[in-house]
């Protein structure tokens, strides 16, 4: 495993590499990752100003957005420092299992995991799960369609994608 894969990437690193900005970037850090998996942490589910809230609650279905952002971050990590990742479009979620109704009534961090099951140059299938401590909150599969034509070379690592 590359030593860089052990380095934590924080919220500002994540926000510079995915399309979601401001409070819509819901992940706080990358805990660990490999070529096939990523684990992120988040506390944004506890924020009263979370833009995904509806009528002052954050329903469990919003966990799909947390998982989708983890997948996007995984793509950015795989793209490396010199390239923006291919833009992705979440095309389907399947076999989603809910083990609760809300995210905002949990204590502590959310643990967001995604594992690449299969993929080609244009599509990727991930399995994802959200946990609070040892408690499984939701799990499922997501298909992502990539737009390989959007990949651009960057002149510096600090440039936003």
Secondary structure, 3 states (H helix, E strand, C coil): CCHHHHCCEEHHHHHCCCCCCHHHCCCCEEEEECCCEEEEEECHHHCCCCCCCECCECEHHHHHHHHHHHHHHHHHHHHCCCECCCEEEEEEEEEEEECCCECCCCCCCEEEEEEEEEECCCEEEEEEEEEECCEEEEEEEEEEEEEHHHCCECCCCCCCC
